[in-house]
């Protein structure tokens, strides 16, 4: 009887330790991830053109208008999109950084993709950040598009002004961003980026970044959806 009582006491003690450990671990996870309004814009600005150029190269969109206001085939669009230099290249950008819940994006990285990510991401903090990006309802944040200056030949237009453009222009696509989350030291970051380039054309990625020599660089990406 005494032996059984000791087992029960030990079991309760182990359960209590597990609860305490779980509580402290959740606190550590919570405190190791931060938002930073100023650094957030630096990340988006410094990686903007690289992300857009990659998307643009992979998924050339059908233009809304061409120079002669006539129809254009997809193959013609692919061949001429980057050759046009005398026409406005428009990117619609949602000027609100949102949580994944507000963007209605669900995590679809399966075990195989996770293993691939693990070979590219050598710091477990990235996976904690990835979990928080999807699992936490982060507050939304409005941004001023003029603060994004690393835009190359593209002209950024807020999505709510999509019907107010005049003259000749070519719409490249529409962009949405999540909030950018950081480790406590502000040396690692991740955020979600989507690029819609037409009907049945677009993708969404989670980008993982690291600060090297005081510059943000994309290490790798996790595809969340594509069509």
N, C-alpha and C positions, 0 to 999 in steps of 0.2 A: 504493500500500500504506500509506504514511504517512497519507494523507488518510483512509483507511478506519479506521486505528487511532485517529486523532483523533476521528472520529465515534463510535466505540465508547466512548472515554473520556468524551466529552461526554454520551453517552446514560447511562452509568453514574452520572455526576455528577448529572444531572437526576433520575434515579431515587432517588439518595441524598437529594437535597434534598427530593423529594416525601415520602419516608419520614420525614425529620426534621420537616418541616412538619406532616405528619399526626399525628406523635407530640405535638408541642407544641400543636397545635390541640385534640387530645383532652384534653390536660392543662388547657388553658384552659377548655374546655367543662365538664370535671369540676369545676374549682375555682369556676366561676361559679354553680353550683347547690348549694344547701345544704338540710339539714333543720333545723328549729328546734322543739323540743318545746313550748316555752312559746308561741311565736307561732302554732303550729299550732292550738292550742285557741282562741286569740283569733280566728283566721280562721273556724273552724267556728262558734263562738258568734255572731260578728257577722253572718254570712251565713246562719245556720241558718233563721231564720223566713222570710226572703225566698225562699229556695230551696223550703221546704216549702209556703208559700202558693202559689207558682207551680205546683208539682206538684199540689197539692190542687185548684186551680182548673181545671187542664187535665184531670185524671184523677180525678173523684169516684169513690171506691171503693164497692163493695157492702159494707155493714156486716156484722160478724159477728153482732151482736145489735141489735135495736131495743128501744124502751121496753117494748113489749108482748110481747117474746120471740116475735114472729110473723114471717112472711115479709114481705119488702119488695121491690118491683120496682126496677129500676135507675133508672127515671125518678123514682120517689119518693125514691130515695137522693140523686139529683142535686139535687132541689128542697129536701130537708130537711136534708142534711148540715150546712150552715153555719148553719141556723136553730136547731139543737138547742143549748141552753145549759145544761141541767140534767143532762147526761150526760157521763161521762168520755170524752175524745177521746184515744185511745191511738195512739202511734207506737212501733212496735218498732224499736229501733236496735241494730245490731251494734256492740258496744263495743270492737271491734278495728279499728284503721286498718291497711289491708293494701296490699300491692303489687298492681299490675294482674294479675300472674301468679297471685297467690293468689285474686283475685276472678274469674279466668278471663275477663277482658275483652280483646278484641283491637281494635286500632285500625282503624276503618272510615271514617276521614275521607279521601275521595277528592279528586282534583285540583280539582273544582268547589268542594267545601266548603273546601278549603285556600285557594283564591283568595278566597273570601268571608271567611275568617278573616284573611287578609293585609290586607284592606281595613279590618278592625276593630282589628287588633293591629299597632301601628306600631313595635314594638320586637322585633327578632329574638330577644331573650332568651326570649320566650314560646315560640318554636318549639323552642329548645334544651331548655327546661323540659318541654315537651310530649313531646319525644323521650325524655327521661330518665324521665318518668312511666311510659311504656309499655315502655321497653327495659331498664330497670334493675330488678333484684330488690331492692326497698327493704325494710328490716327492718320487721316489723309492730310495732304499738304499741297497748297496751291503754289505754283512757281511762276516766275516771270520768264517767258520764253526768250526775251532779249538777253537774259543772263547766260544762255547757251550760245556761245560765240564760235565754237569749233564746228562749224556747219558746212564748210567747203562751199560748193556751188548751190547748195540747197537753201531754199527759203522756208522758214518755219511759220506756219499759220495755225492758230488755235482751232480746234475742231468745231467750235461754235460759230466760226466765221467761214465755214466751208462754202456757203452759198453767196458770199459777198465779194468774190473775186471777179475782176474784169480783165479784159485783154487776153493775150495769148499765153497759155501756161500749160504745163504738163504735170499732172498729179502723180507723184511717185508712190505714195502710200500713206497709211495712217499709223501712228505710233502711240503705244501706251506704256507707262512705266509704273512699277510698284515703288514703295518706299525702299530706300537703300539702307541696309543694316550693316553694322560694323562690329568688330571685336573691340574690347575696351581700349586697346592701344591705338585704334584707328589705322591699323596696318593691313587689315583684311576686310573685304566687303562682299556682299552679294545682293543682287536685285533681279527682278523679273522684267523682261522687255518683250513686247509683242510688235509685230510688223504685219499689217494687213495691206496687201497690194492689189486687191480686186476680189471678185467672186471666185471662191475656191482657190484662193492664193494667199498664203500667209503662214506665219509660225509664231510660236512663243517659246522663249528660252529663259532659264535662270542662268545668269552670268556670275562667275566667281572671279574675284579680283584680288590682287595683292599690290601693295605699295612698295616699289623698288626704286631706289635713288630719288625718292620724293615724287615719283610719278606712278599713277595708277595704271596697272596692266591687267588685261583679261587673261586669266590662267586657263580656264576651260569653261564649258557651258553644259547645261543639262536640258535637253529638249523636253518640253512639257506637252506640246501639241504641234501639229503641222498638217496643212492641207494645200 
